[in-house]
Amino acid sequence: MKIFVTGVEGYIGVLLAPMLMRRGHEVIGLDTGYYRDGWMYSDSKAFNTFPRLINKDLRHITVDDLRGCDAVVHLAELSNDPLGQNNPENTFKINHGGSLALATAAKKVGVPRFVYTSSCSVYGVGSDDFLTEEAPTNPQTAYANCKVNVEKDVGALADDKFSPTFLRNATAYGASPRMRFDIVLNNLSAIAWTTKRIVMTSDGTPWRPLVHVADICNAIVCAVEAPREAVHNEIFNVGHDKDNYRVREIAEIVGKVFPGCEVTFGPPGGDNRSYRVSCKKIHTQLPGFKCDWDATSGAQQLHDLYERIDMPKEIFEFRAFTRLKQLQYLIKTNQLDEQFFWRY
């Protein structure tokens, strides 16, 4: 297949593109390059091939960019909740408007498959029950609201010739050359490595479902390659039922994997997002999908990586590995304008 992947230089995309290419697919990647300053490590076995890259903003994609493609995998959105809350208008223009325009262009030019990486954050505040794909959404942020809107509006485009699939990823973790330290397990593991002490500012009682970035890539590959009837206009929670953790449990897992790390907790926090999700549907209805990782093996992977590259505190704190820091830097230095377009 000829597959168009947006956000190909990001945390997920840089792992996904080589995986697709190793399976014999042709990949055309699109990325605007916000996070190009950061490359944490290299591995010749995994990253010895790269796709053809279109350096372009999501909002500038045309039908000509997509012509002849068999599928679009859409990863490229603003991904940081604090950023969305600080400037929700930009978040909606890029994440909702840009995503809908991309799907509309894909349908217009005859691309039959569209795989959209949504998020379990659409559930927002749930009970202690496991939430299935049929559960009501309750988004708490601009980022999550955009995910709900894209699912609804792109889903409305589905017909006999255009098959969207929506993957509601749990909170990602795990190693990637385009590392993210602004997601919970990755952040806690880096704190454990650099300080040997995890000091939680809350009691860590909220629930979070987790999924390894490699398992997200596997879900995308399976969705692209699945028979149409298995994925047509379907929503899948991506993860595993056993990988729903309280935040304090994630901290305790990391503390056990990183030798000598002390873990302490604070009072109840102000973040009311808490939800557990059921991932039974994806394991029973998406051919070939399974999760190979859990929080313990993921934390161990990160420990071993930090040890191998002798990771200093400066890498953990480097702006390009935290979405909000990097975008603020690009705006402050006049590389991006207030709408996140490149000035030059």
TAURHU-V936580 format. One record per backbone hydrogen bond with DSSP energy under -0.5 kcal/mol. CO is the residue of the C=O (numbers start at 0). NH is the residue of the N-H. E is the energy in kcal/mol with one decimal. If there is no record, write none. Layout:
co:nh:e
CO:NH:E
CO:NH:E
//
This chain:
co:nh:e
0:2:-0.7
0:25:-2.8
1:69:-3.0
1:70:-1.4
2:4:-0.6
2:27:-2.7
3:5:-0.5
3:72:-3.1
4:7:-0.5
4:29:-2.6
5:74:-0.6
6:9:-1.8
6:12:-0.6
9:13:-2.2
11:14:-1.4
11:15:-2.4
12:16:-2.4
14:18:-1.3
15:19:-2.5
16:20:-2.4
17:21:-2.5
18:22:-0.9
19:24:-2.0
20:23:-1.8
25:2:-3.3
26:28:-0.5
26:51:-1.2
27:4:-2.7
28:53:-3.4
29:6:-1.7
29:7:-1.8
30:55:-0.7
32:35:-1.2
34:37:-1.6
36:38:-0.5
42:45:-0.6
42:46:-2.7
51:28:-3.4
52:54:-0.6
53:30:-2.0
53:55:-1.2
56:59:-2.3
57:60:-1.3
61:64:-0.8
61:65:-0.7
62:65:-0.6
62:66:-1.0
65:68:-2.1
69:112:-0.9
70:3:-2.7
71:73:-0.5
71:114:-3.2
72:5:-2.4
72:74:-0.7
73:116:-1.8
74:76:-1.1
78:80:-0.6
79:83:-2.1
80:84:-2.4
81:85:-1.9
82:86:-1.9
86:89:-0.5
86:90:-1.6
87:91:-2.6
88:92:-2.2
89:93:-2.6
90:94:-2.7
90:95:-0.7
91:95:-0.9
91:96:-2.8
92:97:-1.3
93:98:-0.7
95:99:-2.5
96:100:-2.2
97:101:-2.0
98:102:-2.3
99:103:-2.6
100:104:-2.4
101:105:-2.5
102:106:-2.5
103:107:-2.3
104:108:-2.0
105:110:-2.9
106:109:-1.0
109:111:-0.6
111:162:-3.2
112:71:-1.6
113:115:-0.6
113:164:-2.6
114:73:-3.0
115:117:-1.2
115:166:-2.8
117:168:-1.2
118:121:-1.5
119:122:-1.9
120:123:-0.7
121:137:-2.7
122:124:-1.3
123:125:-0.6
123:273:-1.4
126:275:-0.5
128:275:-0.6
130:277:-2.7
131:134:-1.8
137:124:-0.5
140:144:-2.5
141:145:-2.3
142:146:-1.6
143:147:-2.1
144:148:-2.3
145:149:-2.8
146:150:-2.4
147:151:-2.1
148:152:-2.9
149:153:-2.9
149:154:-0.6
150:154:-1.7
151:155:-1.3
153:156:-1.5
154:157:-1.3
158:161:-0.7
161:158:-1.9
161:163:-0.6
162:113:-2.0
163:232:-2.3
163:233:-0.5
164:115:-3.1
164:166:-0.5
165:167:-0.7
165:235:-2.7
166:117:-1.7
166:168:-1.4
167:237:-2.9
168:119:-2.9
170:210:-2.1
172:212:-2.7
176:39:-3.3
176:178:-1.3
182:186:-2.8
183:187:-2.7
184:188:-2.3
185:189:-1.9
186:190:-2.2
187:191:-2.5
188:192:-2.1
189:193:-2.4
190:194:-2.6
190:195:-0.8
190:196:-0.6
191:195:-1.1
195:261:-1.9
196:198:-0.7
197:199:-0.7
197:263:-2.6
201:265:-2.4
203:247:-2.9
205:246:-2.2
206:274:-1.3
207:244:-2.8
208:170:-2.4
209:239:-0.5
210:172:-1.0
211:214:-0.5
211:215:-1.8
212:216:-2.1
213:217:-1.9
214:218:-2.1
215:219:-2.2
216:220:-2.5
217:221:-2.5
218:222:-2.2
219:223:-2.4
220:224:-2.1
221:225:-1.3
226:229:-1.7
226:230:-0.8
227:230:-1.2
227:231:-1.9
230:233:-1.9
233:165:-2.9
235:167:-3.1
236:238:-0.6
237:169:-1.7
239:242:-2.0
240:243:-0.8
242:209:-2.8
242:244:-0.6
244:207:-3.1
245:248:-0.7
245:249:-1.7
246:250:-2.1
247:251:-2.2
248:252:-2.5
249:253:-2.4
250:254:-2.6
251:255:-1.7
252:256:-1.8
253:257:-2.4
254:260:-0.6
256:258:-0.8
257:260:-1.6
261:197:-3.4
263:199:-2.9
266:202:-0.6
269:271:-0.8
273:125:-3.3
275:130:-2.5
278:282:-1.2
279:283:-1.4
280:283:-0.5
280:284:-2.7
281:285:-1.4
284:286:-0.8
285:288:-1.8
289:291:-0.5
293:297:-2.6
294:298:-2.5
295:299:-2.2
296:300:-2.2
297:301:-2.1
298:302:-2.5
299:303:-2.7
300:304:-2.1
301:305:-2.8
302:306:-2.1
303:307:-2.3
304:308:-2.5
305:310:-2.3
306:309:-0.5
311:314:-0.9
311:315:-1.3
312:316:-2.2
313:317:-0.6
314:317:-1.0
317:320:-1.7
318:321:-2.0
318:325:-0.7
320:180:-3.1
321:325:-2.3
322:326:-2.3
323:327:-2.3
324:328:-2.2
325:329:-2.4
326:330:-2.0
327:331:-2.8
328:332:-2.2
329:334:-2.4
329:335:-2.0
330:333:-1.7
334:342:-2.5
336:339:-2.0
340:336:-2.7
//
